[in-house]
Amino acid sequence: MVTWRTGSGDRGMTDLLGRRRVSKSDAIIEALGDVDEATSHIGLARAAVSWDGEWGPGVLEQVQRDLYGLMSELAMPPNHSQAHRLPTDRLEWLDRTLVDLKGRIAIPNEFVLPGSTVGGGHLDVARAVVRRAERAVVRVLEAGADDPDLGYPTNPILSSYLNRLSLVLYFMARLQEAESGGSPRLASSQPS
């Protein structure tokens, strides 16, 4: 039987794949936590959103799989024999997805208030968490470039993927609102 409670993290330290123990306040742990939270919110959105067909859930599930690959790259030193690297084709796939979304929905040229529909609201929360994860990953990449001895990843695709993903989620939220018969509420409009 597997024992899940070890107590080894009770003093504020944790293990990373292929690394020494690090403080739970380490920049890598913060970035991993933010990406993990993002994939959880994406999963919640995938479960909550009603789509016309399988296109939307399929995109969100693939994004979750990509984020697990991204977390693997964050958690393992770049020079480790089993180090994972997020392939550039994942970024290209997101770009194609964004082009597809732009063909499906017109986006207002103003700030949009999240929450016109439950599904759109979930997608907007996921987008906001992805943006926070992107900032945390950028800090890790910058630290890795400044001090290679840290063993932090330096692959710029990690932050690029998260940057594009936040835009994909924004477009998906607007598409979901439109498919649900709602319309975006503009931040500049007065309440009705």
MDTraj code that builds the backbone (N, CA, C; nanometers):
import mdtraj as md
import numpy as np

residues = "MET VAL THR TRP ARG THR GLY SER GLY ASP ARG GLY MET THR ASP LEU LEU GLY ARG ARG ARG VAL SER LYS SER ASP ALA ILE ILE GLU ALA LEU GLY ASP VAL ASP GLU ALA THR SER HIS ILE GLY LEU ALA ARG ALA ALA VAL SER TRP ASP GLY GLU TRP GLY PRO GLY VAL LEU GLU GLN VAL GLN ARG ASP LEU TYR GLY LEU MET SER GLU LEU ALA MET PRO PRO ASN HIS SER GLN ALA HIS ARG LEU PRO THR ASP ARG LEU GLU TRP LEU ASP ARG THR LEU VAL ASP LEU LYS GLY ARG ILE ALA ILE PRO ASN GLU PHE VAL LEU PRO GLY SER THR VAL GLY GLY GLY HIS LEU ASP VAL ALA ARG ALA VAL VAL ARG ARG ALA GLU ARG ALA VAL VAL ARG VAL LEU GLU ALA GLY ALA ASP ASP PRO ASP LEU GLY TYR PRO THR ASN PRO ILE LEU SER SER TYR LEU ASN ARG LEU SER LEU VAL LEU TYR PHE MET ALA ARG LEU GLN GLU ALA GLU SER GLY GLY SER PRO ARG LEU ALA SER SER GLN PRO SER".split()
xyz = np.array([
    [0.0842, -0.1177, 0.0000],
    [0.0000, 0.0000, 0.0000],
    [0.0889, 0.1242, 0.0000],
    [0.0494, 0.2240, -0.0784],
    [0.1261, 0.3472, -0.0905],
    [0.0963, 0.4371, 0.0287],
    [0.2011, 0.4930, 0.0875],
    [0.1848, 0.5896, 0.1955],
    [0.1953, 0.7291, 0.1361],
    [0.0900, 0.8083, 0.1505],
    [0.0891, 0.9419, 0.0921],
    [0.1408, 1.0469, 0.1885],
    [0.1250, 1.0262, 0.3168],
    [0.1696, 1.1242, 0.4142],
    [0.3074, 1.0839, 0.4623],
    [0.4068, 1.1661, 0.4279],
    [0.5437, 1.1340, 0.4685],
    [0.5954, 1.2299, 0.5735],
    [0.5403, 1.3502, 0.5787],
    [0.5891, 1.4507, 0.6725],
    [0.7173, 1.5171, 0.6266],
    [0.7713, 1.4758, 0.5115],
    [0.9002, 1.5299, 0.4678],
    [0.8913, 1.6765, 0.4269],
    [0.7720, 1.7288, 0.4060],
    [0.7569, 1.8695, 0.3693],
    [0.7134, 1.9580, 0.4836],
    [0.7039, 1.9006, 0.6033],
    [0.6531, 1.9763, 0.7173],
    [0.7412, 2.0941, 0.7574],
    [0.8657, 2.0924, 0.7194],
    [0.9572, 2.2003, 0.7592],
    [0.9844, 2.2978, 0.6444],
    [0.8938, 2.3001, 0.5483],
    [0.9040, 2.3994, 0.4422],
    [0.9955, 2.3630, 0.3268],
    [1.0317, 2.2361, 0.3150],
    [1.1163, 2.1908, 0.2040],
    [1.0378, 2.0886, 0.1221],
    [1.0762, 2.0751, -0.0054],
    [1.0120, 1.9773, -0.0928],
    [1.1130, 1.9270, -0.1948],
    [1.0800, 1.8164, -0.2594],
    [1.1670, 1.7581, -0.3615],
    [1.1160, 1.7962, -0.5002],
    [1.2103, 1.8153, -0.5912],
    [1.1779, 1.8350, -0.7320],
    [1.2317, 1.7172, -0.8107],
    [1.1750, 1.6927, -0.9273],
    [1.2217, 1.5838, -1.0119],
    [1.3694, 1.6019, -1.0440],
    [1.4503, 1.5036, -1.0108],
    [1.5908, 1.5064, -1.0473],
    [1.6729, 1.6153, -0.9807],
    [1.6231, 1.6748, -0.8734],
    [1.6931, 1.7846, -0.8053],
    [1.7079, 1.7567, -0.6569],
    [1.7824, 1.8437, -0.5964],
    [1.7926, 1.8443, -0.4510],
    [1.6626, 1.8980, -0.3918],
    [1.6537, 1.8900, -0.2612],
    [1.5395, 1.9496, -0.1921],
    [1.5515, 2.1016, -0.1989],
    [1.4385, 2.1663, -0.2153],
    [1.4360, 2.3124, -0.2215],
    [1.3295, 2.3652, -0.1262],
    [1.3431, 2.4911, -0.0913],
    [1.2443, 2.5571, -0.0068],
    [1.1126, 2.5702, -0.0830],
    [1.0031, 2.5597, -0.0100],
    [0.8724, 2.5783, -0.0730],
    [0.8502, 2.7230, -0.1157],
    [0.9406, 2.8130, -0.0743],
    [0.9325, 2.9523, -0.1194],
    [1.0176, 2.9774, -0.2438],
    [1.0839, 2.8738, -0.2958],
    [1.1670, 2.8855, -0.4155],
    [1.0810, 2.9296, -0.5349],
    [1.1416, 3.0074, -0.6232],
    [1.0697, 3.0575, -0.7416],
    [1.0142, 2.9443, -0.8272],
    [1.0857, 2.8326, -0.8341],
    [1.0372, 2.7166, -0.9121],
    [0.9070, 2.6632, -0.8515],
    [0.9022, 2.6543, -0.7195],
    [0.7822, 2.6015, -0.6529],
    [0.6641, 2.6956, -0.6747],
    [0.6886, 2.8258, -0.6677],
    [0.5822, 2.9222, -0.6942],
    [0.5299, 2.9065, -0.8370],
    [0.6205, 2.8956, -0.9332],
    [0.5792, 2.8800, -1.0733],
    [0.5023, 2.7495, -1.0928],
    [0.5523, 2.6410, -1.0344],
    [0.4822, 2.5126, -1.0460],
    [0.3422, 2.5216, -0.9859],
    [0.3301, 2.5862, -0.8713],
    [0.1997, 2.6014, -0.8075],
    [0.1032, 2.6818, -0.8929],
    [0.1539, 2.7886, -0.9542],
    [0.0675, 2.8712, -1.0389],
    [0.0227, 2.7961, -1.1642],
    [0.1127, 2.7208, -1.2259],
    [0.0750, 2.6430, -1.3451],
    [-0.0219, 2.5317, -1.3055],
    [0.0011, 2.4684, -1.1910],
    [-0.0896, 2.3646, -1.1425],
    [-0.2291, 2.4225, -1.1183],
    [-0.2345, 2.5400, -1.0564],
    [-0.3637, 2.6049, -1.0344],
    [-0.4306, 2.6384, -1.1679],
    [-0.3518, 2.6829, -1.2642],
    [-0.4072, 2.7154, -1.3961],
    [-0.4702, 2.5927, -1.4610],
    [-0.4003, 2.4795, -1.4576],
    [-0.4562, 2.3602, -1.5219],
    [-0.5811, 2.3121, -1.4484],
    [-0.5871, 2.3341, -1.3171],
    [-0.7080, 2.2982, -1.2424],
    [-0.8251, 2.3870, -1.2825],
    [-0.8010, 2.5171, -1.2982],
    [-0.9083, 2.6071, -1.3425],
    [-0.9514, 2.5759, -1.4854],
    [-0.8573, 2.5372, -1.5691],
    [-0.8924, 2.4983, -1.7061],
    [-0.9791, 2.3727, -1.7026],
    [-0.9464, 2.2787, -1.6147],
    [-1.0291, 2.1593, -1.5992],
    [-1.1692, 2.1931, -1.5515],
    [-1.1795, 2.2865, -1.4574],
    [-1.3107, 2.3296, -1.4097],
    [-1.3898, 2.3941, -1.5237],
    [-1.3232, 2.4776, -1.6019],
    [-1.3906, 2.5400, -1.7163],
    [-1.4358, 2.4342, -1.8163],
    [-1.3489, 2.3369, -1.8424],
    [-1.3838, 2.2303, -1.9377],
    [-1.5082, 2.1558, -1.8907],
    [-1.5193, 2.1327, -1.7596],
    [-1.6345, 2.0608, -1.7052],
    [-1.7606, 2.1475, -1.7029],
    [-1.7441, 2.2785, -1.6868],
    [-1.8589, 2.3676, -1.6683],
    [-1.9172, 2.4215, -1.7981],
    [-1.8367, 2.4276, -1.9020],
    [-1.8784, 2.4946, -2.0251],
    [-1.9554, 2.3992, -2.1154],
    [-2.0660, 2.4489, -2.1693],
    [-2.1405, 2.3748, -2.2718],
    [-2.0964, 2.4277, -2.4072],
    [-2.0479, 2.3378, -2.4921],
    [-1.9977, 2.3764, -2.6238],
    [-2.0832, 2.3139, -2.7314],
    [-2.0822, 2.3759, -2.8464],
    [-2.1411, 2.3150, -2.9656],
    [-2.0353, 2.2216, -3.0227],
    [-2.0438, 2.0936, -2.9917],
    [-1.9464, 1.9961, -3.0413],
    [-1.8319, 1.9750, -2.9439],
    [-1.7318, 1.9013, -2.9901],
    [-1.6188, 1.8622, -2.9056],
    [-1.4978, 1.9529, -2.9203],
    [-1.5058, 2.0537, -3.0062],
    [-1.3888, 2.1366, -3.0328],
    [-1.3349, 2.2003, -2.9042],
    [-1.4195, 2.2701, -2.8308],
    [-1.3747, 2.3411, -2.7103],
    [-1.3164, 2.2503, -2.6037],
    [-1.3883, 2.1443, -2.5617],
    [-1.3317, 2.0551, -2.4607],
    [-1.2021, 1.9895, -2.5070],
    [-1.1931, 1.9579, -2.6362],
    [-1.0705, 1.8972, -2.6885],
    [-0.9519, 1.9915, -2.6776],
    [-0.9737, 2.1194, -2.7085],
    [-0.8666, 2.2190, -2.6959],
    [-0.8239, 2.2300, -2.5502],
    [-0.9203, 2.2409, -2.4599],
    [-0.8864, 2.2583, -2.3180],
    [-0.8142, 2.1365, -2.2618],
    [-0.8555, 2.0171, -2.3016],
    [-0.7863, 1.8971, -2.2536],
    [-0.6431, 1.8919, -2.3062],
    [-0.6226, 1.9283, -2.4319],
    [-0.4866, 1.9293, -2.4858],
    [-0.4005, 2.0330, -2.4141],
    [-0.4586, 2.1476, -2.3832],
    [-0.3859, 2.2503, -2.3077],
    [-0.3436, 2.1951, -2.1719],
    [-0.4333, 2.1235, -2.1046],
    [-0.3973, 2.0648, -1.9751],
    [-0.2792, 1.9689, -1.9904],
    [-0.2804, 1.8881, -2.0942],
    [-0.1683, 1.7956, -2.1173],
    [-0.0388, 1.8739, -2.1431],
    [-0.0484, 1.9802, -2.2212],
    [0.0698, 2.0634, -2.2468],
    [0.1221, 2.1250, -2.1177],
    [0.0318, 2.1692, -2.0314],
    [0.0754, 2.2312, -1.9060],
    [0.1456, 2.1308, -1.8155],
    [0.1052, 2.0041, -1.8204],
    [0.1789, 1.9033, -1.7431],
    [0.3194, 1.8853, -1.7988],
    [0.3342, 1.8922, -1.9308],
    [0.4678, 1.8894, -1.9897],
    [0.5496, 2.0102, -1.9486],
    [0.4857, 2.1264, -1.9451],
    [0.5525, 2.2490, -1.9033],
    [0.5982, 2.2369, -1.7577],
    [0.5113, 2.1832, -1.6714],
    [0.5495, 2.1646, -1.5305],
    [0.6657, 2.0672, -1.5176],
    [0.6668, 1.9641, -1.5997],
    [0.7772, 1.8686, -1.5969],
    [0.9081, 1.9380, -1.6310],
    [0.9040, 2.0251, -1.7313],
    [1.0260, 2.0980, -1.7682],
    [1.0699, 2.1914, -1.6566],
    [0.9754, 2.2555, -1.5895],
    [1.0104, 2.3427, -1.4773],
    [1.0731, 2.2643, -1.3623],
    [1.0217, 2.1448, -1.3371],
    [1.0611, 2.0688, -1.2186],
    [1.1932, 1.9951, -1.2328],
    [1.2430, 1.9802, -1.3538],
    [1.3642, 1.9008, -1.3746],
    [1.4761, 1.9894, -1.4281],
    [1.5980, 1.9738, -1.3770],
    [1.7077, 2.0556, -1.4285],
    [1.7275, 2.0327, -1.5782],
    [1.7602, 2.1385, -1.6526],
    [1.7737, 2.1256, -1.7980],
    [1.8779, 2.0231, -1.8415],
    [1.9808, 2.0017, -1.7609],
    [2.0880, 1.9091, -1.8005],
    [2.0627, 1.7658, -1.7542],
    [1.9484, 1.7389, -1.6936],
    [1.9154, 1.6041, -1.6467],
    [1.8907, 1.5131, -1.7666],
    [1.9300, 1.3871, -1.7543],
    [1.9176, 1.2934, -1.8672],
    [1.7725, 1.2721, -1.9113],
    [1.6774, 1.2899, -1.8201],
    [1.5369, 1.2700, -1.8550],
    [1.4615, 1.4023, -1.8673],
    [1.5349, 1.5113, -1.8830],
    [1.4708, 1.6426, -1.8904],
    [1.3739, 1.6490, -2.0081],
    [1.2586, 1.7033, -1.9811],
    [1.1545, 1.7215, -2.0826],
    [1.1645, 1.8645, -2.1343],
    [1.1420, 1.8840, -2.2626],
    [1.1332, 2.0190, -2.3185],
    [1.0012, 2.0305, -2.3937],
    [0.9294, 2.1372, -2.3647],
    [0.8045, 2.1619, -2.4358],
    [0.8380, 2.1865, -2.5827],
    [0.7870, 2.1032, -2.6728],
    [0.8241, 2.1177, -2.8142],
    [0.7653, 2.2449, -2.8762],
    [0.8354, 2.3006, -2.9726],
    [0.7884, 2.4220, -3.0400],
    [0.6566, 2.3982, -3.1132],
    [0.6270, 2.2742, -3.1495],
    [0.5011, 2.2502, -3.2206],
    [0.3800, 2.2758, -3.1317],
    [0.3971, 2.2736, -2.9993],
    [0.2850, 2.3045, -2.9095],
    [0.2503, 2.4529, -2.9189],
    [0.3517, 2.5365, -2.9316],
    [0.3301, 2.6803, -2.9489],
    [0.2649, 2.7068, -3.0847],
    [0.3102, 2.6366, -3.1867],
    [0.2516, 2.6507, -3.3208],
    [0.1055, 2.6064, -3.3205],
    [0.0736, 2.5000, -3.2459],
    [-0.0649, 2.4541, -3.2339],
    [-0.1515, 2.5625, -3.1689],
    [-0.0999, 2.6264, -3.0636],
    [-0.1757, 2.7347, -3.0000],
    [-0.1992, 2.8493, -3.0978],
    [-0.0985, 2.8820, -3.1775],
    [-0.1144, 2.9882, -3.2775],
    [-0.2247, 2.9526, -3.3774],
    [-0.2270, 2.8277, -3.4232],
    [-0.3326, 2.7842, -3.5165],
    [-0.4697, 2.7883, -3.4483],
    [-0.4746, 2.7501, -3.3220],
    [-0.6000, 2.7544, -3.2463],
    [-0.6500, 2.8979, -3.2356],
    [-0.5596, 2.9904, -3.2122],
    [-0.5959, 3.1316, -3.2022],
    [-0.6506, 3.1837, -3.3353],
    [-0.5883, 3.1463, -3.4454],
    [-0.6379, 3.1862, -3.5780],
    [-0.7787, 3.1308, -3.5984],
    [-0.8007, 3.0050, -3.5598],
    [-0.9328, 2.9435, -3.5713],
    [-1.0344, 3.0214, -3.4880],
    [-0.9978, 3.0555, -3.3649],
    [-1.0887, 3.1302, -3.2776],
    [-1.1218, 3.2672, -3.3349],
    [-1.0223, 3.3343, -3.3891],
    [-1.0457, 3.4677, -3.4468],
    [-1.1444, 3.4611, -3.5623],
    [-1.1501, 3.3474, -3.6310],
    [-1.2468, 3.3296, -3.7384],
    [-1.3862, 3.2965, -3.6884],
    [-1.3987, 3.2584, -3.5625],
    [-1.5283, 3.2177, -3.5072],
    [-1.6010, 3.3297, -3.4335],
    [-1.5281, 3.4318, -3.3865],
    [-1.5902, 3.5313, -3.2990],
    [-1.5261, 3.6681, -3.3201],
    [-1.6101, 3.7714, -3.3202],
    [-1.5595, 3.9094, -3.3244],
    [-1.5387, 3.9555, -3.1799],
    [-1.4243, 4.0119, -3.1540],
    [-1.3896, 4.0552, -3.0185],
    [-1.4043, 4.2069, -3.0093],
    [-1.4742, 4.2564, -2.9059],
    [-1.4851, 4.4015, -2.8892],
    [-1.3471, 4.4637, -2.8679],
    [-1.3320, 4.5854, -2.9111],
    [-1.2058, 4.6570, -2.8955],
    [-1.2080, 4.7384, -2.7657],
    [-1.2633, 4.6797, -2.6607],
    [-1.2748, 4.7438, -2.5294],
    [-1.2552, 4.6375, -2.4227],
    [-1.2375, 4.6834, -2.2981],
    [-1.2294, 4.5891, -2.1871],
    [-1.3652, 4.5233, -2.1671],
    [-1.3623, 4.3926, -2.1407],
    [-1.4836, 4.3139, -2.1202],
    [-1.4873, 4.2688, -1.9749],
    [-1.6038, 4.2841, -1.9114],
    [-1.6200, 4.2366, -1.7743],
    [-1.6381, 4.0849, -1.7757],
    [-1.5578, 4.0113, -1.7013],
    [-1.5768, 3.8664, -1.6936],
    [-1.7105, 3.8323, -1.6274],
    [-1.7684, 3.7204, -1.6668],
    [-1.8842, 3.6678, -1.5975],
    [-2.0176, 3.6886, -1.6650],
    [-2.0206, 3.7157, -1.7943],
    [-2.1498, 3.7262, -1.8630],
    [-2.2223, 3.5923, -1.8634],
    [-2.1458, 3.4837, -1.8619],
    [-2.2014, 3.3491, -1.8468],
    [-2.1121, 3.2739, -1.7485],
    [-2.1642, 3.1677, -1.6907],
    [-2.0842, 3.0879, -1.5967],
    [-1.9613, 3.0312, -1.6672],
    [-1.9818, 2.9747, -1.7861],
    [-1.8695, 2.9175, -1.8598],
    [-1.7653, 3.0216, -1.8958],
    [-1.8111, 3.1368, -1.9456],
    [-1.7183, 3.2442, -1.9783],
    [-1.6433, 3.2918, -1.8553],
    [-1.7133, 3.2981, -1.7421],
    [-1.6480, 3.3375, -1.6170],
    [-1.5392, 3.2396, -1.5767],
    [-1.5669, 3.1091, -1.5894],
    [-1.4645, 3.0080, -1.5572],
    [-1.3435, 3.0217, -1.6495],
    [-1.3678, 3.0443, -1.7762],
    [-1.2569, 3.0607, -1.8707],
    [-1.1767, 3.1870, -1.8397],
    [-1.2448, 3.2939, -1.7965],
    [-1.1728, 3.4162, -1.7612],
    [-1.0898, 3.3990, -1.6342],
    [-1.1402, 3.3238, -1.5366],
    [-1.0588, 3.2952, -1.4176],
    [-0.9357, 3.2148, -1.4590],
    [-0.9551, 3.1148, -1.5431],
    [-0.8416, 3.0352, -1.5916],
    [-0.7411, 3.1253, -1.6626],
    [-0.7896, 3.2186, -1.7435],
    [-0.7011, 3.3118, -1.8148],
    [-0.6199, 3.3960, -1.7165],
    [-0.6853, 3.4477, -1.6135],
    [-0.6150, 3.5315, -1.5158],
    [-0.5080, 3.4513, -1.4414],
    [-0.5379, 3.3267, -1.4082],
    [-0.4400, 3.2426, -1.3390],
    [-0.3240, 3.2084, -1.4328],
    [-0.3532, 3.1849, -1.5601],
    [-0.2462, 3.1595, -1.6578],
    [-0.1545, 3.2812, -1.6673],
    [-0.2097, 3.4009, -1.6631],
    [-0.1264, 3.5218, -1.6700],
    [-0.0357, 3.5316, -1.5469],
    [-0.0875, 3.4958, -1.4295],
    [-0.0035, 3.4948, -1.3092],
    [0.1059, 3.3896, -1.3226],
    [0.0694, 3.2726, -1.3745],
    [0.1687, 3.1667, -1.3952],
    [0.2765, 3.2134, -1.4921],
    [0.2360, 3.2854, -1.5955],
    [0.3342, 3.3374, -1.6916],
    [0.4347, 3.4285, -1.6214],
    [0.3862, 3.5168, -1.5344],
    [0.4779, 3.6073, -1.4631],
    [0.5744, 3.5288, -1.3754],
    [0.5246, 3.4249, -1.3082],
    [0.6114, 3.3425, -1.2232],
    [0.7148, 3.2683, -1.3071],
    [0.6740, 3.2166, -1.4217],
    [0.7671, 3.1446, -1.5095],
    [0.8719, 3.2408, -1.5656],
    [0.8325, 3.3618, -1.6000],
    [0.9299, 3.4605, -1.6487],
    [1.0357, 3.4866, -1.5416],
    [0.9947, 3.4969, -1.4146],
    [1.0929, 3.5167, -1.3067],
    [1.1909, 3.4000, -1.3004],
    [1.1414, 3.2778, -1.3170],
    [1.2285, 3.1595, -1.3163],
    [1.3247, 3.1640, -1.4346],
    [1.2734, 3.1938, -1.5531],
    [1.3587, 3.1988, -1.6725],
    [1.4666, 3.3058, -1.6583],
    [1.4288, 3.4216, -1.6061],
    [1.5274, 3.5288, -1.5867],
    [1.6334, 3.4888, -1.4850],
    [1.5906, 3.4259, -1.3747],
    [1.6870, 3.3812, -1.2734],
    [1.7798, 3.2752, -1.3311],
    [1.7256, 3.1841, -1.4122],
    [1.8072, 3.0803, -1.4750],
    [1.9091, 3.1374, -1.5711],
    [1.8705, 3.2422, -1.6432],
    [1.9642, 3.3065, -1.7360],
    [2.0724, 3.3831, -1.6602],
    [2.0345, 3.4443, -1.5470],
    [2.1305, 3.5217, -1.4672],
    [2.2289, 3.4334, -1.3922],
    [2.1825, 3.3156, -1.3489],
    [2.2675, 3.2274, -1.2684],
    [2.2462, 3.0823, -1.3112],
    [2.3234, 3.0343, -1.4100],
    [2.3061, 2.8970, -1.4588],
    [2.3242, 2.7910, -1.3502],
    [2.3957, 2.8228, -1.2427],
    [2.4163, 2.7256, -1.1354],
    [2.2871, 2.6909, -1.0617],
    [2.1849, 2.7736, -1.0753],
    [2.0566, 2.7431, -1.0116],
    [1.9922, 2.6188, -1.0721],
    [2.0255, 2.5881, -1.1973],
    [1.9647, 2.4737, -1.2643],
    [1.8213, 2.4997, -1.3058],
    [1.7854, 2.6270, -1.3204],
    [1.6508, 2.6629, -1.3644],
    [1.6424, 2.6518, -1.5167],
    [1.5244, 2.6231, -1.5688],
    [1.5090, 2.6182, -1.7142],
    [1.5256, 2.7574, -1.7752],
    [1.5636, 2.7607, -1.9003],
    [1.5788, 2.8881, -1.9722],
    [1.5047, 2.8858, -2.1058],
    [1.4225, 2.7865, -2.1279],
    [1.3508, 2.7698, -2.2539],
    [1.2435, 2.8785, -2.2687],
    [1.2607, 2.9738, -2.3595],
    [1.1640, 3.0831, -2.3720],
    [1.0264, 3.0382, -2.4203],
    [1.0165, 2.9175, -2.4725],
    [0.8858, 2.8679, -2.5175],
    [0.7891, 2.8561, -2.3994],
    [0.8418, 2.8342, -2.2789],
    [0.7548, 2.8200, -2.1621],
    [0.6707, 2.9457, -2.1411],
    [0.7349, 3.0615, -2.1408],
    [0.6585, 3.1855, -2.1204],
    [0.5765, 3.2202, -2.2448],
    [0.6288, 3.1922, -2.3624],
    [0.5535, 3.2189, -2.4858],
    [0.4248, 3.1368, -2.4889],
    [0.4335, 3.0098, -2.4476],
    [0.3153, 2.9237, -2.4466],
    [0.2082, 2.9834, -2.3548],
    [0.2483, 3.0232, -2.2346],
    [0.1518, 3.0786, -2.1396],
    [0.0944, 3.2107, -2.1897],
    [0.1768, 3.2912, -2.2533],
    [0.1297, 3.4178, -2.3087],
    [0.0216, 3.3925, -2.4131],
    [0.0467, 3.3031, -2.5071],
    [-0.0517, 3.2717, -2.6112],
    [-0.1759, 3.2074, -2.5504],
    [-0.1542, 3.1207, -2.4519],
    [-0.2665, 3.0513, -2.3896],
    [-0.3641, 3.1499, -2.3261],
    [-0.3137, 3.2543, -2.2621],
    [-0.4053, 3.3507, -2.2000],
    [-0.4950, 3.4149, -2.3061],
    [-0.4408, 3.4406, -2.4236],
    [-0.5207, 3.4986, -2.5314],
    [-0.6214, 3.3968, -2.5861],
    [-0.5793, 3.2726, -2.6008],
    [-0.6713, 3.1670, -2.6449],
    [-0.7882, 3.1557, -2.5468],
    [-0.7602, 3.1575, -2.4173],
    [-0.8669, 3.1470, -2.3173],
    [-0.9600, 3.2677, -2.3220],
    [-0.9051, 3.3863, -2.3470],
    [-0.9879, 3.5064, -2.3602],
    [-1.0855, 3.4898, -2.4773],
    [-1.0341, 3.4468, -2.5917],
    [-1.1195, 3.4260, -2.7088],
    [-1.2209, 3.3143, -2.6825],
    [-1.1787, 3.2085, -2.6153],
    [-1.2717, 3.0991, -2.5854],
    [-1.3838, 3.1468, -2.4937],
    [-1.3523, 3.2340, -2.3986],
    [-1.4553, 3.2872, -2.3092],
    [-1.5584, 3.3670, -2.3885],
    [-1.5118, 3.4501, -2.4815],
    [-1.6054, 3.5290, -2.5619],
    [-1.6879, 3.4381, -2.6537],
    [-1.6250, 3.3345, -2.7095],
    [-1.6972, 3.2401, -2.7946],
    [-1.8024, 3.1660, -2.7134],
    [-1.7667, 3.1233, -2.5937],
    [-1.8615, 3.0513, -2.5099],
    [-1.9798, 3.1408, -2.4762],
    [-1.9547, 3.2675, -2.4461],
    [-2.0650, 3.3606, -2.4182],
    [-2.1576, 3.3711, -2.5394],
    [-2.0993, 3.3840, -2.6575],
    [-2.1801, 3.3959, -2.7796],
    [-2.2603, 3.2688, -2.8044],
    [-2.1971, 3.1522, -2.7863],
    [-2.2674, 3.0253, -2.8092],
    [-2.3777, 3.0024, -2.7066],
    [-2.3673, 3.0666, -2.5901],
    [-2.4692, 3.0523, -2.4856],
    [-2.5784, 3.1571, -2.4983],
    [-2.5724, 3.2374, -2.6038],
    [-2.6738, 3.3399, -2.6240],
    [-2.6454, 3.4683, -2.5483],
    [-2.5327, 3.4763, -2.4819],
    [-2.4960, 3.5976, -2.4094],
    [-2.4136, 3.6892, -2.4972],
    [-2.3847, 3.8038, -2.4438],
    [-2.2950, 3.8959, -2.5140],
    [-2.2018, 3.9566, -2.4103],
    [-2.0832, 3.9942, -2.4526],
    [-1.9883, 4.0485, -2.3571],
    [-2.0389, 4.1792, -2.2965],
    [-2.0177, 4.1942, -2.1677],
    [-2.0510, 4.3195, -2.0996],
    [-1.9254, 4.4050, -2.1008],
    [-1.9351, 4.5196, -2.1625],
    [-1.8201, 4.6078, -2.1747],
    [-1.7988, 4.6843, -2.0447],
    [-1.6742, 4.7000, -2.0073],
    [-1.6410, 4.7693, -1.8827],
    [-1.6844, 4.9154, -1.8873],
    [-1.6907, 4.9735, -2.0064],
    [-1.7261, 5.1150, -2.0196],
    [-1.8766, 5.1399, -2.0148],
    [-1.9606, 5.0346, -2.0286],
    [-2.1055, 5.0553, -2.0293],
    [-2.1583, 5.0693, -1.8871],
    [-2.2717, 5.1325, -1.8780],
    [-2.3395, 5.1482, -1.7497],
    [-2.4258, 5.0248, -1.7234],
    [-2.4416, 4.9877, -1.5947],
    [-2.5265, 4.8711, -1.5641],
    [-2.6695, 4.8951, -1.6106],
    [-2.7331, 4.7856, -1.6527],
    [-2.8720, 4.7990, -1.6994],
    [-2.9690, 4.7708, -1.5880],
])
top = md.Topology()
chain = top.add_chain()
for i, resn in enumerate(residues, 1):
    res = top.add_residue(resn, chain, resSeq=i)
    for name in ("N", "CA", "C"):
        top.add_atom(name, md.element.get_by_symbol(name[0]), res)
traj = md.Trajectory(xyz[None], top)
